[in-house]
């Protein structure tokens, strides 16, 4: 019984240690127009420039967006909506970095 309990405890400790080693980053931001008004439903595209993995999302009613967890690396982030010119910014993400990219269309 003690061996089983010990094995179970060891498995929990190892699983916790592996979970803590997750390497991810994120990008948040706000999209506005040239007058500073918030732009809801703008399309934000996040593309890893090394792997070409692409994530597309929409800004919320208050013009904000939040990326899913991203692998560290180089990204091109584009914001666009009908009637405005597309804007792109580049960012390099490190492990556990939470970058903020605001866009003015």
Buried (B, 14 or more C-beta within 10 A) or exposed (E): EEEEEEEEEEEEEEEEEEEEEEEBBBBEBBBBBEEEEBBBEBBBBBBBEEEEEEBEBEBBEEBBBEBEEBBBBEBBBBBBBEEBEEBEBEBEBEEEBEBEBEBBB
